[in-house]
Amino acid sequence: MILVSNDDGIYAKGVHALTDVMTVLGEVVTVCPAAPQSGKSMAITSDTPLRIIQTDDYNGAKMYKVNGTPVDCVKIAMHTILPRIPDLVVSGINHGSNASVNAVYSGTVGAAFEGCAFGIPSIAFSIADYSPDACFSHCLPFVKAITETVLGKGLPDGMALNVNFPKTLADNACMRVTKGCKGRWTDEYREYTDPNGKKFYWLTGRFVNEEPDNTDTDEWCLANGIVSIVPVALDRTVHLQKDYFYNH
């Protein structure tokens, strides 16, 4: 059994494309937010009741929407919807890149990390195209190949895969296991005034690649039409020298 989720919501084109591939590989249950939940990372809902609504089946998959975050969807699927623990959790296909630091903010990656927390091999899929009508056809053979490999070989405990597709593949289409690029957002806040004369702010900004010449990053791969596969870990621990604080 394969659990499919996302952060763009149950009606997003990307999750239907992902579900199409998964139904070829096994029994599929898709559980997604009822509305878009981008940028929610691993947020959970603790102060609002969650409701599950089953929608029409899609291509043989059972479909459910939840008024919560991507992690809520995975959690409630495990505890309430699924008859057993699934063999795999997949998330996406996200409309927009989740390369570099975006993986930290991403609800798509958050859903995959929640699968990790349950000890299940998990994969997040994203495309570097924010359009709601993004074309996913060039992604699907790679989605199938990567998923089949993970189903056959598994993943180390606590590891997920963050897979990003370029908007357009290079002529010699390939995929590469690489690392997340060092980058940041400028995080600019645009100021507006509402009809009552009160100011409010809207997050804008642009992504800054801090190592544009490094050919061993996900951002470089996407810029060159290559599918990037970044192994990411649920454990955020960085191991310092044991005497680090005693020499100051």
Buried (B, 14 or more C-beta within 10 A) or exposed (E): BBBBBBBBBBBBBBBBBBBBBBBEBEBBBBBBBBEBBBEBBBBBBEEEEBEBEEBEEBBEBBBBBBBBBBBBBBBBBBEEBBEEEBBBBBBBBBBBBBBBBBBBBBBBBBBBBBBBBBEBBBBBBBBBBEEEEBEBEBBBEBBBEBBEEBBEEEBEEEBBBBBBBBBEBEEEBEBBEBBBBBBEBEEEEEEEEEEEEEEEEEEEEEBEBEBEEBEEBBBBBBBEBBBBBBBBEBEEEEEEEEEEEEEE
